[in-house]
Amino acid sequence: MSEPVEPGTPQATVETGSRMQRLFDLRYVIGALLGVYGVVLVIRGLLDGPEQLARAAGISINLWTGVGLLVVSVVFLLWARARPLGIESSDDA
């Protein structure tokens, strides 16, 4: 049986699978949400008629915002993939 850990001190070892770590990594959640919103805006931007373009000085704001969100989404997902969360463990027990 392990000894109780004092408040304010980190636990020495944590048993967590990498699958659970990825599940709770906010970078994946943020990347996925930005990706979904980006796809919606790109589709909306492609469907904009001439009256919407005239109101926005000829620039498809939805399309360009959607493309920007998709780029940021890919950056978040690549960042989470390249530098996964790591739980440091100490063998000083």
N, C-alpha and C positions, 0 to 999 in steps of 0.2 A: 504494500500500500504506500502510495507516495505521500510525502509531507505536504502540508498546506503551503501555498505560496503567499508571501506577504503582499498586501496591497501596494500597487505602484511598481512592482518588479515584474519583468516579463517572465513567462514560463520558459523553462530550459528547452524543452522539446515539445513539438506539436506534431501529431500524427494527422496529416491531411494529404489526400491524393491530389495529383495535379488536375484531375478532372473537376474536382470541387473548387479548386482555386480558380480555374478558368471560368467556371459557372458564375462566380461572384466577382469577377474582375469587371469593374465599371467601364473600362475601356471598350470591352466587347459590347456592353449594353449601349453606351453612347454611340459607338460606331454603327451599330445596327439601327438605332433610332434615326440618326442623321442620314443613313443610307435610305431608309424607307421614306423619310420626308423628301430627300433629294430625288428619288424616283418619281414620287407624286408631283413634285414641282416641274421636273423635266417633261413629264407627260402633259401637265397643264400648260407649260410653256409652248409645247409643240402644237397644242390645240387652240392657242390664242388666236382670235380673229383680228382683222385690221383695226377694229375700233379700240381694242385693248392696246394694240401697238401705238395707235395715234395718241392715246392718253399718256403713254410712257415715252414720248419723244422718239418713237420708232425702235426702242430697245425692248427686247423680250426679257423683262425682269425676272419672271418666273423661271424661264429656261436657264438664265445665267446663275440665278440663285441656286437652282437645283443642281447644276453642274458643280458649283462651289461646295455645296453640301456633300455631294458624292466624293469630291476630292478629299474633303476633311474626314469623311467616313472611312475612306481607304487608308488615310494616314493613321487614324486611331486603330484600325484593325491590324495594320502592319506593325505599329508600335507595340500593340499587345502581343502579337505573334513573335516579334523579334526579342522583346524583353519581358518574358513571362514573370508573373509574381513568384517570388521565392521566399520560402520561410526558412530562416536561418535556425539551425539547431546547434546546440552546444553539447558536447560529450563529457562535460564536467560533472555529471550527476553522481 
